[in-house]
Amino acid sequence: MDKNVDKDQPVPRRRRRTAEVARREILDAAKKRLMEGGPDNVRLKQIGEEIGLSHSSILHHFGSRDALMEALRSDAFNSLARDLAKRM
């Protein structure tokens, strides 16, 4: 078991969600893990456990861990661009 997953916290139940909502939740959970422990901390199984999705569901949405990491980079750049546009 991953040392960063709190064993006392209940695992979220799996639930239906739109593809857009699932992708956002995956990205948010991956970003949190990245910020907490760096790239080696971004593990699909643990992300799935945290948000109530299976490892295969994450692969369905992103294709691979590398594609998820690329989506994280893209999301970070898009967020930065939005923030800069707001300030200008």
ZIRAFEN-V125132 format. One record per residue. N is the residue number from 1. RES is the residue in one small letter. D_LAST is the distance of its C-alpha to the last C-alpha in whole Angstrom. Layout:
# ZIRAFEN-V125132
N;RES;D_LAST
N;RES;D_LAST
This chain:
# ZIRAFEN-V125132
1;m;46
2;d;42
3;k;42
4;n;39
5;v;40
6;d;41
7;k;45
8;d;45
9;q;42
10;p;43
11;v;42
12;p;40
13;r;42
14;r;41
15;r;40
16;r;39
17;r;35
18;t;34
19;a;33
20;e;29
21;v;30
22;a;32
23;r;29
24;r;27
25;e;29
26;i;30
27;l;27
28;d;26
29;a;30
30;a;30
31;k;26
32;k;28
33;r;31
34;l;29
35;m;27
36;e;31
37;g;33
38;g;31
39;p;32
40;d;36
41;n;35
42;v;34
43;r;37
44;l;37
45;k;40
46;q;39
47;i;36
48;g;38
49;e;40
50;e;37
51;i;36
52;g;39
53;l;39
54;s;41
55;h;41
56;s;42
57;s;39
58;i;36
59;l;38
60;h;38
61;h;34
62;f;33
63;g;36
64;s;36
65;r;35
66;d;33
67;a;32
68;l;30
69;m;29
70;e;27
71;a;26
72;l;25
73;r;23
74;s;21
75;d;20
76;a;19
77;f;17
78;n;15
79;s;15
80;l;13
81;a;11
82;r;10
83;d;9
84;l;6
85;a;5
86;k;6
87;r;4
88;m;0
